[in-house]
Amino acid sequence: MSTQQNTPAPSPSPGPEKPGRIAALAALNALEGAALVVGGIYMLAVGLFGRPDSMQQAEMGGLTLVALGLIPLLAARGLLRRRSWSRGPALITQLMALPVAWTLLRAQGALIPLGIVLAAVAVTGLVLVLDPATTKALGIRGPRTTPEA
């Protein structure tokens, strides 16, 4: 009679670990998306309950900001799940934030610090989204080279 030792089977590995860059990029996108949604809700509230110059503009602007806020929020979710499609919306979000930051930097008063923060977030997001480790973690292949004849 042989005795068998009961050893637990190794648990399946979920794959390579998520680099911290992915989590940081997802957090930046979620922050930008949340800011857009909150700004949109504020504009809607002013349009509905306040005294805006144009109620229609306030409401349409609010709805537009809410809709635009969904893009980086979906990108953040996709990044956390390591979906390759999420890189495009994350990149577009950062590229679109740069002209907004520039406009804020050219303003006066309290908008200048906001422009500095937005520019820092956008540049950091661009660095993270274009990092080769992020590309690799999302399963995106680099350019294919063809052998020369």
C-alpha positions as CSV (number, residue, x, y, z in Angstrom):
1,M,0.0,0.0,0.0
2,S,1.5,3.3,-1.0
3,T,0.8,6.5,0.8
4,Q,0.2,9.6,-1.3
5,Q,0.8,13.0,0.1
6,N,-2.0,15.4,-0.6
7,T,-0.6,18.5,-2.1
8,P,-2.8,21.3,-3.3
9,A,-2.7,22.0,-7.0
10,P,-1.1,25.2,-8.0
11,S,-3.6,28.0,-8.6
12,P,-3.8,29.2,-12.2
13,S,-1.8,32.4,-12.7
14,P,-3.9,35.3,-13.9
15,G,-1.1,36.4,-16.2
16,P,1.6,39.0,-15.7
17,E,1.0,41.6,-13.1
18,K,-0.4,44.9,-14.1
19,P,2.3,47.6,-14.1
20,G,1.8,50.5,-11.8
21,R,1.7,52.7,-14.9
22,I,-1.6,51.2,-16.0
23,A,-3.2,51.9,-12.6
24,A,-1.8,55.5,-12.6
25,L,-3.1,56.1,-16.1
26,A,-6.5,54.7,-15.3
27,A,-6.6,56.9,-12.2
28,L,-5.8,60.0,-14.2
29,N,-8.4,59.2,-16.8
30,A,-11.0,58.5,-14.1
31,L,-10.1,61.9,-12.5
32,E,-10.5,63.7,-15.8
33,G,-13.7,61.9,-16.6
34,A,-15.2,62.6,-13.1
35,A,-14.2,66.3,-13.4
36,L,-16.0,66.6,-16.8
37,V,-19.1,64.8,-15.4
38,V,-19.2,67.1,-12.3
39,G,-18.7,70.2,-14.4
40,G,-21.5,69.0,-16.8
41,I,-23.9,68.4,-13.9
42,Y,-23.1,71.8,-12.5
43,M,-23.8,73.4,-15.9
44,L,-27.1,71.5,-16.1
45,A,-28.1,72.7,-12.6
46,V,-27.3,76.3,-13.4
47,G,-29.3,75.9,-16.6
48,L,-32.3,74.5,-14.9
49,F,-32.3,76.3,-11.6
50,G,-30.1,79.3,-12.0
51,R,-30.2,82.4,-14.2
52,P,-27.8,81.7,-17.0
53,D,-27.4,84.0,-20.0
54,S,-28.8,81.3,-22.2
55,M,-30.6,78.3,-20.7
56,Q,-30.3,76.3,-23.9
57,Q,-26.5,76.8,-24.0
58,A,-26.1,75.9,-20.3
59,E,-28.1,72.7,-20.7
60,M,-26.4,71.7,-24.0
61,G,-23.0,72.5,-22.6
62,G,-23.8,70.4,-19.5
63,L,-25.0,67.4,-21.5
64,T,-21.9,67.7,-23.7
65,L,-19.6,67.7,-20.7
66,V,-21.3,64.7,-19.2
67,A,-21.1,62.8,-22.5
68,L,-17.4,63.7,-22.9
69,G,-16.7,62.6,-19.3
70,L,-17.9,59.1,-20.1
71,I,-15.0,58.6,-22.6
72,P,-12.2,58.8,-20.1
73,L,-14.3,56.9,-17.5
74,L,-14.7,54.0,-20.0
75,A,-11.0,54.2,-20.9
76,A,-10.1,54.0,-17.2
77,R,-12.3,50.9,-16.8
78,G,-10.8,49.4,-19.9
79,L,-7.2,50.1,-18.7
80,L,-7.9,48.4,-15.4
81,R,-9.1,45.4,-17.3
82,R,-6.2,45.6,-19.6
83,R,-8.2,46.0,-22.8
84,S,-6.2,47.1,-25.8
85,W,-9.0,49.3,-27.1
86,S,-8.7,51.6,-24.0
87,R,-5.4,53.0,-25.1
88,G,-7.0,55.1,-27.9
89,P,-9.6,56.9,-25.8
90,A,-7.0,57.4,-23.1
91,L,-4.6,59.0,-25.6
92,I,-7.3,61.2,-27.1
93,T,-8.4,62.4,-23.6
94,Q,-4.8,63.6,-22.9
95,L,-4.4,65.2,-26.3
96,M,-7.7,67.1,-25.9
97,A,-6.7,68.2,-22.4
98,L,-3.6,70.1,-23.7
99,P,-5.4,72.9,-25.6
100,V,-7.8,73.3,-22.7
101,A,-4.8,73.7,-20.3
102,W,-3.3,76.2,-22.7
103,T,-6.5,78.2,-22.7
104,L,-6.6,78.2,-18.9
105,L,-3.0,79.2,-18.7
106,R,-3.7,82.3,-20.9
107,A,-6.6,83.3,-18.7
108,Q,-6.3,85.4,-15.6
109,G,-6.8,84.8,-11.9
110,A,-7.7,81.4,-10.4
111,L,-7.8,79.7,-13.8
112,I,-4.0,79.8,-14.2
113,P,-3.3,77.3,-11.4
114,L,-6.1,75.1,-12.8
115,G,-4.3,75.2,-16.2
116,I,-1.0,74.2,-14.6
117,V,-2.6,71.2,-12.9
118,L,-4.4,70.2,-16.1
119,A,-1.3,70.5,-18.1
120,A,0.7,68.4,-15.6
121,V,-2.0,65.7,-15.6
122,A,-2.2,65.7,-19.5
123,V,1.6,65.5,-19.9
124,T,1.8,62.8,-17.3
125,G,-1.0,60.9,-19.0
126,L,0.7,61.1,-22.3
127,V,4.0,59.8,-20.9
128,L,2.1,56.9,-19.3
129,V,-0.1,56.0,-22.3
130,L,2.9,56.1,-24.7
131,D,5.2,54.1,-22.4
132,P,6.3,50.8,-24.0
133,A,5.5,49.0,-20.8
134,T,1.9,50.2,-21.0
135,T,1.7,49.1,-24.6
136,K,3.1,45.7,-23.8
137,A,0.8,45.3,-20.8
138,L,-2.2,46.0,-22.9
139,G,-1.2,43.4,-25.4
140,I,-0.5,45.9,-28.2
141,R,2.2,44.8,-30.6
142,G,4.7,47.2,-31.9
143,P,5.3,47.9,-35.5
144,R,6.1,44.9,-37.6
145,T,9.3,44.9,-39.5
146,T,9.6,43.2,-42.8
147,P,12.8,41.5,-43.8
148,E,14.7,43.2,-46.5
149,A,15.1,41.2,-49.7
